[in-house]
C-alpha cells in the first residue's frame, strides 16, 4: 500500500484527523493518536500488547516492535509498502479502535 493510500484510509476512519506530533504526521480520533508516520515506508500503529503479539505472529515480515518503552506498550511498526492491503487496513483500524472512545466504536459496529 502506498503512503498516499494509507493516509487516505486513515483519514476515512470516523472522526479521524491529522496533526503534527513531534514534527511527525499523526492521525488522531478525538485527540488520541492511533497512527503516526515517522518513516517513508512504515507507520506506527497503536496496538495493545496482546494485539501486537498477534500482529507479529500473523505478519512477521511487515511488523516490528518499536524499540523502547512505547514498543513494550504495543507501539508497532507496520511496513505498509510491503504489506497487503488487508493487513494494513486491519492493523490501522485496530489502532483506531484502541484510541477511539467506546461510544464512537459502538456507533460504527
Backbone as XML, in Angstrom:
<?xml version="1.0"?>
<chain id="A" units="angstrom">
  <residue number="1" name="UNK">
    <atom name="N" x="0.846" y="-1.170" z="0.000"/>
    <atom name="CA" x="0.000" y="0.000" z="0.000"/>
    <atom name="C" x="0.894" y="1.236" z="0.000"/>
  </residue>
  <residue number="2" name="UNK">
    <atom name="N" x="0.562" y="2.182" z="-0.835"/>
    <atom name="CA" x="1.362" y="3.402" z="-0.901"/>
    <atom name="C" x="1.088" y="4.291" z="0.311"/>
  </residue>
  <residue number="3" name="UNK">
    <atom name="N" x="1.973" y="5.211" z="0.543"/>
    <atom name="CA" x="1.819" y="6.175" z="1.644"/>
    <atom name="C" x="0.530" y="6.982" z="1.466"/>
  </residue>
  <residue number="4" name="UNK">
    <atom name="N" x="0.251" y="7.393" z="0.240"/>
    <atom name="CA" x="-0.948" y="8.188" z="-0.041"/>
    <atom name="C" x="-2.220" y="7.383" z="0.226"/>
  </residue>
  <residue number="5" name="UNK">
    <atom name="N" x="-2.212" y="6.107" z="-0.146"/>
    <atom name="CA" x="-3.366" y="5.236" z="0.116"/>
    <atom name="C" x="-3.558" y="5.032" z="1.626"/>
  </residue>
  <residue number="6" name="UNK">
    <atom name="N" x="-2.455" y="4.867" z="2.340"/>
    <atom name="CA" x="-2.515" y="4.710" z="3.790"/>
    <atom name="C" x="-3.119" y="5.946" z="4.445"/>
  </residue>
  <residue number="7" name="UNK">
    <atom name="N" x="-2.656" y="7.110" z="4.041"/>
    <atom name="CA" x="-3.177" y="8.367" z="4.590"/>
    <atom name="C" x="-4.660" y="8.509" z="4.299"/>
  </residue>
  <residue number="8" name="UNK">
    <atom name="N" x="-5.052" y="8.218" z="3.081"/>
    <atom name="CA" x="-6.471" y="8.309" z="2.710"/>
    <atom name="C" x="-7.313" y="7.350" z="3.541"/>
  </residue>
  <residue number="9" name="UNK">
    <atom name="N" x="-6.835" y="6.132" z="3.739"/>
    <atom name="CA" x="-7.573" y="5.169" z="4.544"/>
    <atom name="C" x="-7.711" y="5.662" z="5.981"/>
  </residue>
  <residue number="10" name="UNK">
    <atom name="N" x="-6.610" y="6.106" z="6.566"/>
    <atom name="CA" x="-6.635" y="6.576" z="7.960"/>
    <atom name="C" x="-7.602" y="7.741" z="8.132"/>
  </residue>
  <residue number="11" name="UNK">
    <atom name="N" x="-7.569" y="8.681" z="7.202"/>
    <atom name="CA" x="-8.441" y="9.857" z="7.319"/>
    <atom name="C" x="-9.904" y="9.542" z="7.022"/>
  </residue>
  <residue number="12" name="UNK">
    <atom name="N" x="-10.154" y="8.391" z="6.428"/>
    <atom name="CA" x="-11.528" y="7.984" z="6.148"/>
    <atom name="C" x="-12.191" y="7.294" z="7.353"/>
  </residue>
  <residue number="13" name="UNK">
    <atom name="N" x="-11.406" y="6.969" z="8.373"/>
    <atom name="CA" x="-11.977" y="6.380" z="9.580"/>
    <atom name="C" x="-12.793" y="7.450" z="10.317"/>
  </residue>
  <residue number="14" name="UNK">
    <atom name="N" x="-13.839" y="7.054" z="11.028"/>
    <atom name="CA" x="-14.718" y="8.035" z="11.676"/>
    <atom name="C" x="-13.965" y="9.013" z="12.590"/>
  </residue>
  <residue number="15" name="UNK">
    <atom name="N" x="-14.220" y="10.278" z="12.363"/>
    <atom name="CA" x="-13.672" y="11.388" z="13.153"/>
    <atom name="C" x="-12.149" y="11.450" z="13.171"/>
  </residue>
  <residue number="16" name="UNK">
    <atom name="N" x="-11.499" y="10.824" z="12.209"/>
    <atom name="CA" x="-10.035" y="10.868" z="12.142"/>
    <atom name="C" x="-9.577" y="12.229" z="11.643"/>
  </residue>
  <residue number="17" name="UNK">
    <atom name="N" x="-8.515" y="12.718" z="12.257"/>
    <atom name="CA" x="-7.899" y="13.980" z="11.860"/>
    <atom name="C" x="-6.390" y="13.790" z="11.797"/>
  </residue>
  <residue number="18" name="UNK">
    <atom name="N" x="-5.735" y="14.718" z="11.130"/>
    <atom name="CA" x="-4.280" y="14.681" z="11.048"/>
    <atom name="C" x="-3.716" y="15.922" z="11.710"/>
  </residue>
  <residue number="19" name="UNK">
    <atom name="N" x="-2.654" y="15.745" z="12.490"/>
    <atom name="CA" x="-1.940" y="16.866" z="13.092"/>
    <atom name="C" x="-0.519" y="16.411" z="13.414"/>
  </residue>
  <residue number="20" name="UNK">
    <atom name="N" x="0.332" y="17.353" z="13.701"/>
    <atom name="CA" x="1.727" y="17.029" z="13.983"/>
    <atom name="C" x="1.890" y="16.492" z="15.399"/>
  </residue>
  <residue number="21" name="UNK">
    <atom name="N" x="2.859" y="15.599" z="15.544"/>
    <atom name="CA" x="3.259" y="15.075" z="16.854"/>
    <atom name="C" x="4.775" y="14.979" z="16.822"/>
  </residue>
  <residue number="22" name="UNK">
    <atom name="N" x="5.442" y="15.897" z="17.521"/>
    <atom name="CA" x="6.901" y="15.965" z="17.495"/>
    <atom name="C" x="7.430" y="15.983" z="16.061"/>
  </residue>
  <residue number="23" name="UNK">
    <atom name="N" x="6.867" y="16.857" z="15.267"/>
    <atom name="CA" x="7.262" y="17.084" z="13.869"/>
    <atom name="C" x="7.025" y="15.868" z="12.962"/>
  </residue>
  <residue number="24" name="UNK">
    <atom name="N" x="6.166" y="14.971" z="13.394"/>
    <atom name="CA" x="5.776" y="13.823" z="12.566"/>
    <atom name="C" x="4.287" y="13.900" z="12.300"/>
  </residue>
  <residue number="25" name="UNK">
    <atom name="N" x="3.879" y="13.332" z="11.204"/>
    <atom name="CA" x="2.449" y="13.284" z="10.904"/>
    <atom name="C" x="1.792" y="12.300" z="11.856"/>
  </residue>
  <residue number="26" name="UNK">
    <atom name="N" x="0.710" y="12.734" z="12.477"/>
    <atom name="CA" x="-0.015" y="11.884" z="13.415"/>
    <atom name="C" x="-1.492" y="11.898" z="13.062"/>
  </residue>
  <residue number="27" name="UNK">
    <atom name="N" x="-2.131" y="10.769" z="13.271"/>
    <atom name="CA" x="-3.551" y="10.619" z="12.980"/>
    <atom name="C" x="-4.248" y="10.307" z="14.294"/>
  </residue>
  <residue number="28" name="UNK">
    <atom name="N" x="-5.303" y="11.079" z="14.550"/>
    <atom name="CA" x="-5.973" y="11.026" z="15.842"/>
    <atom name="C" x="-7.466" y="10.818" z="15.671"/>
  </residue>
  <residue number="29" name="UNK">
    <atom name="N" x="-8.063" y="10.313" z="16.734"/>
    <atom name="CA" x="-9.509" y="10.277" z="16.847"/>
    <atom name="C" x="-9.836" y="10.926" z="18.190"/>
  </residue>
  <residue number="30" name="UNK">
    <atom name="N" x="-10.590" y="12.002" z="18.128"/>
    <atom name="CA" x="-10.931" y="12.792" z="19.318"/>
    <atom name="C" x="-9.704" y="13.089" z="20.175"/>
  </residue>
  <residue number="31" name="UNK">
    <atom name="N" x="-8.639" y="13.489" z="19.504"/>
    <atom name="CA" x="-7.429" y="13.921" z="20.190"/>
    <atom name="C" x="-6.439" y="12.832" z="20.557"/>
  </residue>
  <residue number="32" name="UNK">
    <atom name="N" x="-6.806" y="11.577" z="20.398"/>
    <atom name="CA" x="-5.913" y="10.474" z="20.767"/>
    <atom name="C" x="-5.276" y="9.866" z="19.523"/>
  </residue>
  <residue number="33" name="UNK">
    <atom name="N" x="-3.973" y="9.712" z="19.558"/>
    <atom name="CA" x="-3.227" y="9.194" z="18.409"/>
    <atom name="C" x="-3.487" y="7.702" z="18.220"/>
  </residue>
  <residue number="34" name="UNK">
    <atom name="N" x="-3.771" y="7.331" z="16.960"/>
    <atom name="CA" x="-3.881" y="5.911" z="16.629"/>
    <atom name="C" x="-2.811" y="5.481" z="15.631"/>
  </residue>
  <residue number="35" name="UNK">
    <atom name="N" x="-2.153" y="6.448" z="14.952"/>
    <atom name="CA" x="-1.113" y="6.111" z="13.984"/>
    <atom name="C" x="-0.225" y="7.326" z="13.756"/>
  </residue>
  <residue number="36" name="UNK">
    <atom name="N" x="1.067" y="7.076" z="13.561"/>
    <atom name="CA" x="1.995" y="8.134" z="13.158"/>
    <atom name="C" x="2.754" y="7.676" z="11.918"/>
  </residue>
  <residue number="37" name="UNK">
    <atom name="N" x="3.332" y="8.654" z="11.229"/>
    <atom name="CA" x="4.139" y="8.362" z="10.034"/>
    <atom name="C" x="5.564" y="8.910" z="10.232"/>
  </residue>
  <residue number="38" name="UNK">
    <atom name="N" x="6.399" y="8.188" z="10.968"/>
    <atom name="CA" x="7.760" y="8.659" z="11.183"/>
    <atom name="C" x="8.727" y="8.332" z="10.057"/>
  </residue>
  <residue number="39" name="UNK">
    <atom name="N" x="8.418" y="7.328" z="9.251"/>
    <atom name="CA" x="9.333" y="6.900" z="8.203"/>
    <atom name="C" x="8.659" y="6.868" z="6.855"/>
  </residue>
  <residue number="40" name="UNK">
    <atom name="N" x="9.452" y="6.760" z="5.814"/>
    <atom name="CA" x="8.905" y="6.759" z="4.470"/>
    <atom name="C" x="8.149" y="5.502" z="4.100"/>
  </residue>
  <residue number="41" name="UNK">
    <atom name="N" x="8.594" y="4.361" z="4.591"/>
    <atom name="CA" x="7.970" y="3.110" z="4.176"/>
    <atom name="C" x="7.242" y="2.399" z="5.319"/>
  </residue>
  <residue number="42" name="UNK">
    <atom name="N" x="7.120" y="3.061" z="6.468"/>
    <atom name="CA" x="6.389" y="2.440" z="7.567"/>
    <atom name="C" x="5.604" y="3.482" z="8.356"/>
  </residue>
  <residue number="43" name="UNK">
    <atom name="N" x="4.611" y="2.975" z="9.076"/>
    <atom name="CA" x="3.863" y="3.789" z="10.016"/>
    <atom name="C" x="3.975" y="3.105" z="11.375"/>
  </residue>
  <residue number="44" name="UNK">
    <atom name="N" x="3.538" y="3.786" z="12.412"/>
    <atom name="CA" x="3.479" y="3.183" z="13.740"/>
    <atom name="C" x="2.026" y="3.185" z="14.161"/>
  </residue>
  <residue number="45" name="UNK">
    <atom name="N" x="1.505" y="2.009" z="14.491"/>
    <atom name="CA" x="0.111" y="1.888" z="14.928"/>
    <atom name="C" x="0.071" y="1.592" z="16.417"/>
  </residue>
  <residue number="46" name="UNK">
    <atom name="N" x="-0.983" y="2.103" z="17.040"/>
    <atom name="CA" x="-1.169" y="1.942" z="18.476"/>
    <atom name="C" x="-1.965" y="0.652" z="18.733"/>
  </residue>
  <residue number="47" name="UNK">
    <atom name="N" x="-1.249" y="-0.392" z="19.084"/>
    <atom name="CA" x="-1.881" y="-1.663" z="19.414"/>
    <atom name="C" x="-1.729" y="-1.917" z="20.907"/>
  </residue>
  <residue number="48" name="UNK">
    <atom name="N" x="-2.508" y="-2.835" z="21.416"/>
    <atom name="CA" x="-2.324" y="-3.314" z="22.776"/>
    <atom name="C" x="-1.283" y="-4.425" z="22.706"/>
  </residue>
  <residue number="49" name="UNK">
    <atom name="N" x="-0.571" y="-4.704" z="23.803"/>
    <atom name="CA" x="0.486" y="-5.722" z="23.741"/>
    <atom name="C" x="0.024" y="-7.081" z="23.201"/>
  </residue>
  <residue number="50" name="UNK">
    <atom name="N" x="-1.166" y="-7.530" z="23.566"/>
    <atom name="CA" x="-1.628" y="-8.819" z="23.042"/>
    <atom name="C" x="-1.933" y="-8.735" z="21.547"/>
  </residue>
  <residue number="51" name="UNK">
    <atom name="N" x="-2.428" y="-7.594" z="21.090"/>
    <atom name="CA" x="-2.680" y="-7.389" z="19.661"/>
    <atom name="C" x="-1.360" y="-7.335" z="18.899"/>
  </residue>
  <residue number="52" name="UNK">
    <atom name="N" x="-0.370" y="-6.715" z="19.515"/>
    <atom name="CA" x="0.950" y="-6.636" z="18.903"/>
    <atom name="C" x="1.535" y="-8.035" z="18.706"/>
  </residue>
  <residue number="53" name="UNK">
    <atom name="N" x="1.430" y="-8.889" z="19.725"/>
    <atom name="CA" x="1.932" y="-10.260" z="19.610"/>
    <atom name="C" x="1.249" y="-10.991" z="18.465"/>
  </residue>
  <residue number="54" name="UNK">
    <atom name="N" x="-0.048" y="-10.789" z="18.334"/>
    <atom name="CA" x="-0.801" y="-11.426" z="17.250"/>
    <atom name="C" x="-0.326" y="-10.906" z="15.896"/>
  </residue>
  <residue number="55" name="UNK">
    <atom name="N" x="-0.150" y="-9.580" z="15.786"/>
    <atom name="CA" x="0.315" y="-8.991" z="14.526"/>
    <atom name="C" x="1.693" y="-9.530" z="14.144"/>
  </residue>
  <residue number="56" name="UNK">
    <atom name="N" x="2.579" y="-9.647" z="15.135"/>
    <atom name="CA" x="3.923" y="-10.169" z="14.871"/>
    <atom name="C" x="3.871" y="-11.625" z="14.424"/>
  </residue>
  <residue number="57" name="UNK">
    <atom name="N" x="2.924" y="-12.391" z="14.958"/>
    <atom name="CA" x="2.793" y="-13.799" z="14.576"/>
    <atom name="C" x="2.181" y="-13.954" z="13.187"/>
  </residue>
  <residue number="58" name="UNK">
    <atom name="N" x="1.192" y="-13.116" z="12.884"/>
    <atom name="CA" x="0.473" y="-13.230" z="11.616"/>
    <atom name="C" x="1.237" y="-12.591" z="10.457"/>
  </residue>
  <residue number="59" name="UNK">
    <atom name="N" x="1.883" y="-11.462" z="10.732"/>
    <atom name="CA" x="2.569" y="-10.720" z="9.664"/>
    <atom name="C" x="4.005" y="-10.368" z="10.081"/>
  </residue>
  <residue number="60" name="UNK">
    <atom name="N" x="4.847" y="-11.371" z="10.330"/>
    <atom name="CA" x="6.196" y="-11.095" z="10.835"/>
    <atom name="C" x="7.106" y="-10.355" z="9.854"/>
  </residue>
  <residue number="61" name="UNK">
    <atom name="N" x="6.793" y="-10.421" z="8.574"/>
    <atom name="CA" x="7.642" y="-9.764" z="7.584"/>
    <atom name="C" x="7.382" y="-8.263" z="7.482"/>
  </residue>
  <residue number="62" name="UNK">
    <atom name="N" x="6.252" y="-7.802" z="8.010"/>
    <atom name="CA" x="5.886" y="-6.384" z="7.855"/>
    <atom name="C" x="5.590" y="-5.675" z="9.174"/>
  </residue>
  <residue number="63" name="UNK">
    <atom name="N" x="5.773" y="-6.359" z="10.311"/>
    <atom name="CA" x="5.555" y="-5.734" z="11.616"/>
    <atom name="C" x="6.773" y="-5.916" z="12.503"/>
  </residue>
  <residue number="64" name="UNK">
    <atom name="N" x="7.069" y="-4.868" z="13.293"/>
    <atom name="CA" x="8.212" y="-4.878" z="14.205"/>
    <atom name="C" x="7.821" y="-4.074" z="15.439"/>
  </residue>
  <residue number="65" name="UNK">
    <atom name="N" x="8.263" y="-4.525" z="16.604"/>
    <atom name="CA" x="8.035" y="-3.782" z="17.840"/>
    <atom name="C" x="8.876" y="-2.507" z="17.808"/>
  </residue>
  <residue number="66" name="UNK">
    <atom name="N" x="8.278" y="-1.371" z="18.150"/>
    <atom name="CA" x="9.026" y="-0.116" z="18.258"/>
    <atom name="C" x="10.005" y="-0.272" z="19.426"/>
  </residue>
  <residue number="67" name="UNK">
    <atom name="N" x="11.282" y="0.091" z="19.244"/>
    <atom name="CA" x="12.248" y="-0.053" z="20.329"/>
    <atom name="C" x="11.866" y="0.793" z="21.555"/>
  </residue>
  <residue number="68" name="UNK">
    <atom name="N" x="12.140" y="0.268" z="22.733"/>
    <atom name="CA" x="11.928" y="1.019" z="23.966"/>
    <atom name="C" x="10.573" y="0.805" z="24.604"/>
  </residue>
  <residue number="69" name="UNK">
    <atom name="N" x="10.250" y="1.692" z="25.508"/>
    <atom name="CA" x="9.037" y="1.587" z="26.304"/>
    <atom name="C" x="7.748" y="1.634" z="25.520"/>
  </residue>
  <residue number="70" name="UNK">
    <atom name="N" x="7.699" y="2.463" z="24.477"/>
    <atom name="CA" x="6.468" y="2.531" z="23.686"/>
    <atom name="C" x="6.178" y="1.196" z="23.016"/>
  </residue>
  <residue number="71" name="UNK">
    <atom name="N" x="7.212" y="0.534" z="22.560"/>
    <atom name="CA" x="7.032" y="-0.771" z="21.944"/>
    <atom name="C" x="6.540" y="-1.807" z="22.936"/>
  </residue>
  <residue number="72" name="UNK">
    <atom name="N" x="7.019" y="-1.721" z="24.172"/>
    <atom name="CA" x="6.565" y="-2.637" z="25.219"/>
    <atom name="C" x="5.079" y="-2.435" z="25.515"/>
  </residue>
  <residue number="73" name="UNK">
    <atom name="N" x="4.568" y="-1.234" z="25.240"/>
    <atom name="CA" x="3.149" y="-0.929" z="25.467"/>
    <atom name="C" x="2.299" y="-1.191" z="24.229"/>
  </residue>
  <residue number="74" name="UNK">
    <atom name="N" x="2.917" y="-1.672" z="23.140"/>
    <atom name="CA" x="2.144" y="-2.051" z="21.967"/>
    <atom name="C" x="2.420" y="-1.265" z="20.698"/>
  </residue>
  <residue number="75" name="UNK">
    <atom name="N" x="3.219" y="-0.214" z="20.770"/>
    <atom name="CA" x="3.523" y="0.551" z="19.557"/>
    <atom name="C" x="4.247" y="-0.359" z="18.562"/>
  </residue>
  <residue number="76" name="UNK">
    <atom name="N" x="3.706" y="-0.421" z="17.350"/>
    <atom name="CA" x="4.166" y="-1.391" z="16.366"/>
    <atom name="C" x="4.439" y="-0.736" z="15.021"/>
  </residue>
  <residue number="77" name="UNK">
    <atom name="N" x="5.623" y="-0.969" z="14.490"/>
    <atom name="CA" x="5.919" y="-0.504" z="13.135"/>
    <atom name="C" x="5.226" y="-1.434" z="12.144"/>
  </residue>
  <residue number="78" name="UNK">
    <atom name="N" x="4.596" y="-0.810" z="11.181"/>
    <atom name="CA" x="3.935" y="-1.546" z="10.106"/>
    <atom name="C" x="4.515" y="-1.055" z="8.787"/>
  </residue>
  <residue number="79" name="UNK">
    <atom name="N" x="5.208" y="-1.925" z="8.091"/>
    <atom name="CA" x="5.808" y="-1.576" z="6.804"/>
    <atom name="C" x="4.732" y="-1.698" z="5.728"/>
  </residue>
  <residue number="80" name="UNK">
    <atom name="N" x="3.965" y="-0.627" z="5.603"/>
    <atom name="CA" x="2.779" y="-0.613" z="4.739"/>
    <atom name="C" x="3.111" y="-0.807" z="3.272"/>
  </residue>
  <residue number="81" name="UNK">
    <atom name="N" x="4.274" y="-0.375" z="2.843"/>
    <atom name="CA" x="4.639" y="-0.508" z="1.431"/>
    <atom name="C" x="4.818" y="-1.979" z="1.042"/>
  </residue>
  <residue number="82" name="UNK">
    <atom name="N" x="5.196" y="-2.818" z="2.001"/>
    <atom name="CA" x="5.416" y="-4.232" z="1.722"/>
    <atom name="C" x="4.231" y="-5.114" z="2.133"/>
  </residue>
  <residue number="83" name="UNK">
    <atom name="N" x="3.301" y="-4.541" z="2.872"/>
    <atom name="CA" x="2.167" y="-5.320" z="3.393"/>
    <atom name="C" x="1.002" y="-5.345" z="2.410"/>
  </residue>
  <residue number="84" name="UNK">
    <atom name="N" x="0.184" y="-6.388" z="2.515"/>
    <atom name="CA" x="-1.025" y="-6.415" z="1.702"/>
    <atom name="C" x="-2.059" y="-5.467" z="2.311"/>
  </residue>
  <residue number="85" name="UNK">
    <atom name="N" x="-2.985" y="-5.026" z="1.479"/>
    <atom name="CA" x="-3.970" y="-4.029" z="1.906"/>
    <atom name="C" x="-4.779" y="-4.495" z="3.111"/>
  </residue>
  <residue number="86" name="UNK">
    <atom name="N" x="-5.155" y="-5.746" z="3.141"/>
    <atom name="CA" x="-5.979" y="-6.265" z="4.255"/>
    <atom name="C" x="-5.250" y="-6.130" z="5.582"/>
  </residue>
  <residue number="87" name="UNK">
    <atom name="N" x="-3.968" y="-6.484" z="5.605"/>
    <atom name="CA" x="-3.182" y="-6.375" z="6.835"/>
    <atom name="C" x="-3.109" y="-4.927" z="7.289"/>
  </residue>
  <residue number="88" name="UNK">
    <atom name="N" x="-2.827" y="-4.025" z="6.366"/>
    <atom name="CA" x="-2.748" y="-2.607" z="6.709"/>
    <atom name="C" x="-4.085" y="-2.118" z="7.244"/>
  </residue>
  <residue number="89" name="UNK">
    <atom name="N" x="-5.153" y="-2.413" z="6.536"/>
    <atom name="CA" x="-6.487" y="-1.977" z="6.976"/>
    <atom name="C" x="-6.811" y="-2.515" z="8.363"/>
  </residue>
  <residue number="90" name="UNK">
    <atom name="N" x="-6.570" y="-3.804" z="8.584"/>
    <atom name="CA" x="-6.900" y="-4.416" z="9.870"/>
    <atom name="C" x="-6.121" y="-3.785" z="11.023"/>
  </residue>
  <residue number="91" name="UNK">
    <atom name="N" x="-4.820" y="-3.589" z="10.839"/>
    <atom name="CA" x="-3.998" y="-3.065" z="11.926"/>
    <atom name="C" x="-4.257" y="-1.578" z="12.187"/>
  </residue>
  <residue number="92" name="UNK">
    <atom name="N" x="-4.426" y="-0.802" z="11.138"/>
    <atom name="CA" x="-4.727" y="0.626" z="11.337"/>
    <atom name="C" x="-6.099" y="0.794" z="11.978"/>
  </residue>
  <residue number="93" name="UNK">
    <atom name="N" x="-7.056" y="0.004" z="11.521"/>
    <atom name="CA" x="-8.389" y="0.082" z="12.116"/>
    <atom name="C" x="-8.360" y="-0.364" z="13.578"/>
  </residue>
  <residue number="94" name="UNK">
    <atom name="N" x="-7.551" y="-1.354" z="13.902"/>
    <atom name="CA" x="-7.430" y="-1.771" z="15.304"/>
    <atom name="C" x="-6.809" y="-0.654" z="16.133"/>
  </residue>
  <residue number="95" name="UNK">
    <atom name="N" x="-5.810" y="0.022" z="15.584"/>
    <atom name="CA" x="-5.236" y="1.168" z="16.285"/>
    <atom name="C" x="-6.266" y="2.252" z="16.525"/>
  </residue>
  <residue number="96" name="UNK">
    <atom name="N" x="-7.104" y="2.497" z="15.515"/>
    <atom name="CA" x="-8.180" y="3.489" z="15.652"/>
    <atom name="C" x="-9.126" y="3.069" z="16.776"/>
  </residue>
  <residue number="97" name="UNK">
    <atom name="N" x="-9.520" y="1.811" z="16.805"/>
    <atom name="CA" x="-10.428" y="1.322" z="17.850"/>
    <atom name="C" x="-9.806" y="1.454" z="19.236"/>
  </residue>
  <residue number="98" name="UNK">
    <atom name="N" x="-8.504" y="1.243" z="19.329"/>
    <atom name="CA" x="-7.827" y="1.364" z="20.619"/>
    <atom name="C" x="-7.808" y="2.805" z="21.117"/>
  </residue>
  <residue number="99" name="UNK">
    <atom name="N" x="-7.813" y="3.752" z="20.212"/>
    <atom name="CA" x="-7.765" y="5.167" z="20.589"/>
    <atom name="C" x="-9.146" y="5.798" z="20.707"/>
  </residue>
  <residue number="100" name="UNK">
    <atom name="N" x="-10.121" y="5.271" z="19.996"/>
    <atom name="CA" x="-11.458" y="5.875" z="19.959"/>
    <atom name="C" x="-12.234" y="5.598" z="21.246"/>
  </residue>
  <residue number="101" name="UNK">
    <atom name="N" x="-13.089" y="6.531" z="21.632"/>
    <atom name="CA" x="-13.943" y="6.268" z="22.791"/>
    <atom name="C" x="-14.955" y="5.165" z="22.472"/>
  </residue>
  <residue number="102" name="UNK">
    <atom name="N" x="-15.353" y="4.432" z="23.484"/>
    <atom name="CA" x="-16.274" y="3.309" z="23.293"/>
    <atom name="C" x="-17.582" y="3.752" z="22.654"/>
  </residue>
  <residue number="103" name="UNK">
    <atom name="N" x="-18.030" y="4.960" z="22.980"/>
    <atom name="CA" x="-19.290" y="5.443" z="22.412"/>
    <atom name="C" x="-19.197" y="5.589" z="20.892"/>
  </residue>
  <residue number="104" name="UNK">
    <atom name="N" x="-18.050" y="5.980" z="20.378"/>
    <atom name="CA" x="-17.864" y="6.118" z="18.937"/>
    <atom name="C" x="-17.746" y="4.753" z="18.267"/>
  </residue>
  <residue number="105" name="UNK">
    <atom name="N" x="-17.059" y="3.831" z="18.922"/>
    <atom name="CA" x="-16.902" y="2.482" z="18.371"/>
    <atom name="C" x="-18.260" y="1.795" z="18.262"/>
  </residue>
  <residue number="106" name="UNK">
    <atom name="N" x="-19.086" y="1.929" z="19.270"/>
    <atom name="CA" x="-20.393" y="1.272" z="19.246"/>
    <atom name="C" x="-21.279" y="1.821" z="18.142"/>
  </residue>
  <residue number="107" name="UNK">
    <atom name="N" x="-21.113" y="3.081" z="17.770"/>
    <atom name="CA" x="-21.874" y="3.668" z="16.654"/>
    <atom name="C" x="-21.471" y="3.035" z="15.326"/>
  </residue>
  <residue number="108" name="UNK">
    <atom name="N" x="-20.214" y="2.624" z="15.219"/>
    <atom name="CA" x="-19.672" y="2.104" z="13.963"/>
    <atom name="C" x="-19.916" y="0.606" z="13.803"/>
  </residue>
  <residue number="109" name="UNK">
    <atom name="N" x="-20.256" y="-0.090" z="14.855"/>
    <atom name="CA" x="-20.408" y="-1.556" z="14.755"/>
    <atom name="C" x="-21.808" y="-1.954" z="14.414"/>
  </residue>
</chain>
